[in-house]
Amino acid sequence: MVPIFIAQTLREAQRVEELLTRRGVDYEVQVELFGYTLLGSARYGAMFYVTAGHEDYCRSTLMDADLSLGVIEKEYKDA
């Protein structure tokens, strides 16, 4: 499974869940640390994972739905 999206709010996570479910995509969600506030408090979000074969489709679908801010870009490794 590869990470494709980090939702920073419950509303955003619900939009992603609805979109992926409507498209018939199997996914997993885990709560993960994504940063800290200026005062040092931890910030958590909902990390969405899909199989490697669906990652490009899901990323483009999320970007088309104006959710590009939370999309996690694909990591390219040099061969």
Rosetta constraint file for C-alpha pairs under 8 A:
AtomPair CA 1 CA 49 HARMONIC 5.67 0.50
AtomPair CA 1 CA 50 HARMONIC 5.19 0.50
AtomPair CA 1 CA 51 HARMONIC 4.55 0.50
AtomPair CA 1 CA 52 HARMONIC 6.12 0.50
AtomPair CA 2 CA 49 HARMONIC 5.17 0.50
AtomPair CA 2 CA 50 HARMONIC 5.59 0.50
AtomPair CA 2 CA 51 HARMONIC 6.09 0.50
AtomPair CA 2 CA 52 HARMONIC 5.99 0.50
AtomPair CA 2 CA 55 HARMONIC 7.22 0.50
AtomPair CA 3 CA 47 HARMONIC 6.74 0.50
AtomPair CA 3 CA 48 HARMONIC 5.76 0.50
AtomPair CA 3 CA 49 HARMONIC 4.36 0.50
AtomPair CA 3 CA 50 HARMONIC 6.67 0.50
AtomPair CA 3 CA 72 HARMONIC 6.74 0.50
AtomPair CA 4 CA 47 HARMONIC 7.64 0.50
AtomPair CA 4 CA 48 HARMONIC 5.88 0.50
AtomPair CA 4 CA 49 HARMONIC 5.80 0.50
AtomPair CA 4 CA 50 HARMONIC 7.05 0.50
AtomPair CA 4 CA 55 HARMONIC 6.55 0.50
AtomPair CA 4 CA 58 HARMONIC 7.43 0.50
AtomPair CA 4 CA 59 HARMONIC 6.42 0.50
AtomPair CA 4 CA 71 HARMONIC 5.75 0.50
AtomPair CA 4 CA 72 HARMONIC 4.90 0.50
AtomPair CA 4 CA 73 HARMONIC 7.12 0.50
AtomPair CA 4 CA 74 HARMONIC 7.84 0.50
AtomPair CA 5 CA 47 HARMONIC 5.77 0.50
AtomPair CA 5 CA 48 HARMONIC 5.16 0.50
AtomPair CA 5 CA 49 HARMONIC 7.35 0.50
AtomPair CA 5 CA 59 HARMONIC 7.90 0.50
AtomPair CA 5 CA 70 HARMONIC 5.27 0.50
AtomPair CA 5 CA 71 HARMONIC 4.45 0.50
AtomPair CA 5 CA 72 HARMONIC 5.24 0.50
AtomPair CA 6 CA 34 HARMONIC 8.00 0.50
AtomPair CA 6 CA 45 HARMONIC 6.08 0.50
AtomPair CA 6 CA 46 HARMONIC 5.51 0.50
AtomPair CA 6 CA 47 HARMONIC 4.44 0.50
AtomPair CA 6 CA 48 HARMONIC 6.29 0.50
AtomPair CA 6 CA 70 HARMONIC 5.08 0.50
AtomPair CA 6 CA 71 HARMONIC 6.66 0.50
AtomPair CA 6 CA 72 HARMONIC 7.17 0.50
AtomPair CA 7 CA 12 HARMONIC 5.60 0.50
AtomPair CA 7 CA 13 HARMONIC 5.13 0.50
AtomPair CA 7 CA 45 HARMONIC 5.35 0.50
AtomPair CA 7 CA 46 HARMONIC 5.00 0.50
AtomPair CA 7 CA 47 HARMONIC 6.44 0.50
AtomPair CA 7 CA 48 HARMONIC 7.97 0.50
AtomPair CA 7 CA 70 HARMONIC 6.00 0.50
AtomPair CA 8 CA 12 HARMONIC 6.80 0.50
AtomPair CA 8 CA 13 HARMONIC 7.49 0.50
AtomPair CA 8 CA 44 HARMONIC 7.16 0.50
AtomPair CA 8 CA 45 HARMONIC 4.79 0.50
AtomPair CA 8 CA 46 HARMONIC 6.80 0.50
AtomPair CA 8 CA 70 HARMONIC 7.71 0.50
AtomPair CA 9 CA 13 HARMONIC 6.31 0.50
AtomPair CA 9 CA 45 HARMONIC 6.84 0.50
AtomPair CA 9 CA 46 HARMONIC 7.96 0.50
AtomPair CA 10 CA 14 HARMONIC 6.15 0.50
AtomPair CA 11 CA 15 HARMONIC 6.35 0.50
AtomPair CA 12 CA 16 HARMONIC 6.36 0.50
AtomPair CA 13 CA 17 HARMONIC 6.13 0.50
AtomPair CA 13 CA 46 HARMONIC 6.47 0.50
AtomPair CA 14 CA 18 HARMONIC 6.09 0.50
AtomPair CA 15 CA 19 HARMONIC 6.13 0.50
AtomPair CA 16 CA 20 HARMONIC 6.06 0.50
AtomPair CA 16 CA 62 HARMONIC 7.43 0.50
AtomPair CA 17 CA 21 HARMONIC 5.92 0.50
AtomPair CA 18 CA 22 HARMONIC 6.03 0.50
AtomPair CA 19 CA 23 HARMONIC 6.30 0.50
AtomPair CA 19 CA 62 HARMONIC 7.91 0.50
AtomPair CA 20 CA 24 HARMONIC 6.29 0.50
AtomPair CA 20 CA 25 HARMONIC 5.27 0.50
AtomPair CA 20 CA 26 HARMONIC 7.58 0.50
AtomPair CA 20 CA 27 HARMONIC 7.73 0.50
AtomPair CA 20 CA 58 HARMONIC 7.55 0.50
AtomPair CA 21 CA 25 HARMONIC 5.82 0.50
AtomPair CA 21 CA 26 HARMONIC 7.42 0.50
AtomPair CA 25 CA 50 HARMONIC 7.78 0.50
AtomPair CA 25 CA 54 HARMONIC 7.76 0.50
AtomPair CA 26 CA 50 HARMONIC 6.56 0.50
AtomPair CA 26 CA 51 HARMONIC 7.92 0.50
AtomPair CA 27 CA 48 HARMONIC 6.66 0.50
AtomPair CA 27 CA 49 HARMONIC 5.49 0.50
AtomPair CA 27 CA 50 HARMONIC 4.76 0.50
AtomPair CA 27 CA 51 HARMONIC 7.56 0.50
AtomPair CA 28 CA 48 HARMONIC 5.76 0.50
AtomPair CA 28 CA 49 HARMONIC 5.09 0.50
AtomPair CA 28 CA 50 HARMONIC 6.61 0.50
AtomPair CA 29 CA 46 HARMONIC 6.16 0.50
AtomPair CA 29 CA 47 HARMONIC 5.45 0.50
AtomPair CA 29 CA 48 HARMONIC 4.66 0.50
AtomPair CA 29 CA 49 HARMONIC 6.29 0.50
AtomPair CA 30 CA 46 HARMONIC 5.63 0.50
AtomPair CA 30 CA 47 HARMONIC 5.24 0.50
AtomPair CA 30 CA 48 HARMONIC 6.80 0.50
AtomPair CA 31 CA 44 HARMONIC 6.46 0.50
AtomPair CA 31 CA 45 HARMONIC 5.55 0.50
AtomPair CA 31 CA 46 HARMONIC 4.68 0.50
AtomPair CA 31 CA 47 HARMONIC 6.05 0.50
AtomPair CA 32 CA 44 HARMONIC 5.39 0.50
AtomPair CA 32 CA 45 HARMONIC 5.59 0.50
AtomPair CA 32 CA 46 HARMONIC 6.34 0.50
AtomPair CA 32 CA 47 HARMONIC 6.32 0.50
AtomPair CA 33 CA 42 HARMONIC 6.90 0.50
AtomPair CA 33 CA 43 HARMONIC 5.88 0.50
AtomPair CA 33 CA 44 HARMONIC 4.39 0.50
AtomPair CA 33 CA 45 HARMONIC 6.42 0.50
AtomPair CA 34 CA 42 HARMONIC 7.95 0.50
AtomPair CA 34 CA 43 HARMONIC 5.94 0.50
AtomPair CA 34 CA 44 HARMONIC 5.61 0.50
AtomPair CA 34 CA 45 HARMONIC 6.47 0.50
AtomPair CA 35 CA 42 HARMONIC 6.15 0.50
AtomPair CA 35 CA 43 HARMONIC 5.20 0.50
AtomPair CA 35 CA 44 HARMONIC 7.18 0.50
AtomPair CA 36 CA 40 HARMONIC 5.41 0.50
AtomPair CA 36 CA 41 HARMONIC 5.36 0.50
AtomPair CA 36 CA 42 HARMONIC 4.56 0.50
AtomPair CA 36 CA 43 HARMONIC 5.29 0.50
AtomPair CA 37 CA 41 HARMONIC 5.24 0.50
AtomPair CA 37 CA 42 HARMONIC 6.56 0.50
AtomPair CA 37 CA 43 HARMONIC 6.85 0.50
AtomPair CA 50 CA 54 HARMONIC 6.36 0.50
AtomPair CA 50 CA 55 HARMONIC 6.18 0.50
AtomPair CA 51 CA 55 HARMONIC 6.49 0.50
AtomPair CA 54 CA 58 HARMONIC 6.07 0.50
AtomPair CA 55 CA 59 HARMONIC 6.08 0.50
AtomPair CA 56 CA 60 HARMONIC 6.25 0.50
AtomPair CA 57 CA 61 HARMONIC 6.10 0.50
AtomPair CA 58 CA 62 HARMONIC 6.08 0.50
AtomPair CA 59 CA 63 HARMONIC 6.19 0.50
AtomPair CA 59 CA 71 HARMONIC 6.43 0.50
AtomPair CA 59 CA 72 HARMONIC 7.92 0.50
AtomPair CA 60 CA 64 HARMONIC 6.05 0.50
AtomPair CA 61 CA 65 HARMONIC 6.36 0.50
AtomPair CA 62 CA 66 HARMONIC 6.65 0.50
AtomPair CA 62 CA 67 HARMONIC 5.28 0.50
AtomPair CA 62 CA 68 HARMONIC 6.34 0.50
AtomPair CA 62 CA 71 HARMONIC 7.28 0.50
AtomPair CA 63 CA 67 HARMONIC 5.18 0.50
AtomPair CA 63 CA 68 HARMONIC 4.43 0.50
AtomPair CA 63 CA 71 HARMONIC 7.39 0.50
AtomPair CA 64 CA 68 HARMONIC 7.82 0.50
AtomPair CA 67 CA 71 HARMONIC 7.03 0.50
